[in-house]
């Protein structure tokens, strides 16, 4: 005699997914068909439609478009102002040519005061060059 084991989980239904999404800016736009099949979801915040597995939405996943928009470095407030970047460059032998600073990953144009050549690099690269030059100077002073 075989007996059925009790279910350890609640099956995925449209109502269950709607209940999970009720307090979020996401709405179900497609039908739940099976636990491992993606469902069409509409984000009311940005208007984007995307597909996601119900269990991922239950775990807290959301709209990939909104996630990328929030995580993009250019959208965050930069730690350095244009004036501070210009001063840092001048102190270390470079002249900043650009009039806009977004973040340390955005390419900028500099003139190397030693050679007079125009150089395109990120502020992060400039910081790394200055740091390596200072380390080389310390090593040379110790020898």
Secondary structure by P-SEA (a helix, b strand, c coil): cccccccccccccaaaaaaaacccccccccccccccbbbbbbbccccccccccaaaaaaccccaaaaaaaaccccccccccaaaaaaaaaaacbbbcccccccccbbbbbbcccccbbbbbcaaaaaaaaaaaaaaaaaaaac
